[in-house]
Amino acid sequence: MFPKQSEEVLKDKRRLIWACRRGMLELDVLFEPFVKEAYDELSDEQKAVFRRLVTCDDPDLFAWFMGHKECPDEELQGMVDFMLSRVKV
């Protein structure tokens, strides 16, 4: 696994795209397209929340995105919900 990136380092979009490669297919299909297609449209505050989300551990992300658990951080949960709403038909 890659070393954890700090939220500040992830302000560089190339590094952010790299950090979105999670190595878990269920997360890769959510993160990579989102950062490439929707990240630039986010407000600065939303971008900061997304960068924080990317620094979370894969097991937690998997549980939140698959609906097994709710994230204890309201801002992060809001970003999870927002991302899920963009991929649902």
N, C-alpha and C positions, 0 to 999 in steps of 0.2 A: 504494500500500500504506500501511497505517497505521503510525505510528511505533511502535517496539517499546515494550512496556509492561514495567515492572519487576515482579518477583514480588511485592513489597510492595504496589504499587498495585492489583494484581489480587486483593487480599483483599476488596475491595468486589465483591460478586457481580455487580452490574450491569455493572461494568467487565470482569469476567471473561467474562460472556456476550458482551459486545461484542468482546473479544479473540478469542473462539472463532469469530467470523465470519472465516474465513480467505480467502475469495474463490476457493477451489479446491474444487469440489463434493465430491471424494473426501474431503477433510478436514472440510468443513462437515457432512457427514452423520454423521461420527463425533463431532466436538467439541460441536456445539450440543446435540444430544439428550443427550449424556453429562452436560454441565454442568447442564442443566435437570432431568434425571431422577435422576442418581446422585451428583452432587457433594456434596450435603448429607449423604449416608450415609457418606462417607469419614472416616477418622480425620484429625486435624490434620496428622499426618505425611504421609498420602496427599494431602491437599489441597495441602500445600506442594510435593510432587513434581509434582502436576498443574499447579500455577501455573508451576513451572519449565518444564514441557513446553510450555505455551502460549507461552512466550517464545522458543522455538526457531524457526529459520527454516523456512519452508514446504517448500523442497526436501528438507531433512533429514527433516521430519515425513512427507512423502509417501513417501520411501524406507523409513523405518522401518515405517510402517503398511502399505505394500504388500509388505513383505518383501524388498525389494531390498537392504537393508543392515540390520545390527543396530546399535542405538544403543550407542556406547561407554560410556555412563553406565548402570550396572546399575539404578539406581533409576528412571531414565526409561524404560529398556527394560521394566522390570516394569510400569510404568503403561501403556505401549503394549500389552503383552500382556493386561493386565487389561481395558483398553478394548475390545480386539478380542474377548476372550472374552464380553463382554456383548452384542455384536452378532451373533455367530455363532449359527446355528441348529443 
